[in-house]
Amino acid sequence: QEQLKESGGGLVQPGGSLRLSCTASGSISRVNIQAWYRQGPGKQRELVASIYDGGTTNYADSGLGRFTISRDSDKNTVYLQMTDLKPEDTAVYYCHWMGQAVAYWGLGTQVTVSS
C-alpha cells in the first residue's frame, strides 16, 4: 500500500530549528509536485512550501526566508528545514504529493514551538 510518512516533529523553543522528513513507501505513482502543508489549532490547512519535478520551489510568505524545502529522489524523501521557529508555526505538518491523477497525504507530524 502506497503511503507517505512524516517524521521529525517535536517540541522546540522559539528561535529553534527542526527538519521534517516525508518518506514514501509502496508503489507511489509518478508525482509532479511535492509539498508541505500545516494546520494550526483552530485554523484551516495551508500550504507551507512546494517543490516541482523540475526543482522549482515555492513558499508561503509565513515561511519565506526561514523554511527550505528539498528532496532526495534516491531516498524518495522530501524535507522541510525550518529555522527561527515562532510560536505561530505550531501546527500539524503534512506532506502532500500530487501527480496527473493521483494525490497522497501523510498523517502528519506535530510541531510545537513554545518556551
N, C-alpha and C positions, 0 to 999 in steps of 0.2 A: 504494500500500500504506500503510495507516494505521500510524503509529508514534509513539512518544514518544522524545524525545531529551533527555538531561540534559546540563548543562554547568555550569561554574563551580567544579568541584572543584580541589583542588591541595594544596600543602604550606603549612601555616600554623603559626606559633608558638602555644604556649599563651596564651590570652587574646585571640587574634586573632579576626577575623571573616571570614566568607565568605557569598556569596549564590549559592545554587544556582538554576538555572532548568530548567524542564521544558517543552518546546515540542512541541505535537502537529503532525503533518503528515499529509496524506492525508485520507481520509474517515472521521474519527473519529465514531462514533455518540454520541448524547447520553449524557452521564455524570452521575451524581448525587454521586459522591464522588471527590475528587482528593486523593491522599495521597503522603507521602514515607515510605519505609522505609529501613532501613540494615542492613547485615550486616558486623559486625566480624570480625576474624580469629578463627577457631575458634568463632564464635557463630552462633546462628540469626538469620534475618532478623526484624527487629522494626519495629513501627510507630513513626514519629517524630512525625508530625503529619498531620492531615487537615482538609480543608475541604469542607463540604457545599454543595449547589447554592443553598441559602438563605443561605449565608455563615457559618454556624456553624463554629467551629474547635475542634479537639480536639488535645491534646498529650500525649505520654508524659511521665511525671514527669521523665525524664532531661533533657528539653529545656525544661521549663516555666520561663518567665521569661527564657530565653536564645534560644529559636528562635521565629520568626514565619513562619507560612505565609500566603501571599496569592496573588491571581491577577489577571491582566489578561485578561479574556474576549475583548477585541478582538484580542489577540495570541495567543489560545489557549495561554497560558503560565501556569504556576504557579511560584511562587518559594518558596524556603526561606531566610530570612535567619537566619544563625547567628552569635551573638556569644559572647564569653567562652568560646571553644572550649577543650576539655580533651583530653588525650591519649586518654581513653576514648571520645571522639567519633570517633576514627579508624575508618573503615568505608567500604565502597562504599555510596553513597546511590542509591536507586532511586525513580523516580516510578511511581505505580500509579493508574490511573483506572478507575473502575467504574461501570457502568450497570445497567439492568434485566437484560440478558442478554449483556453484554459486559464484558471486562476487558482492560486494556492494561498492559504493563510496559515500561519503558525498559531499556536495557542497563547503566545505572549510571554513576556518576562517583565517582572515588576522592577521598576527603578524608583527609588525613594531618595529624595535629596532633602536632608534635614540635619540640623545640628543637635 
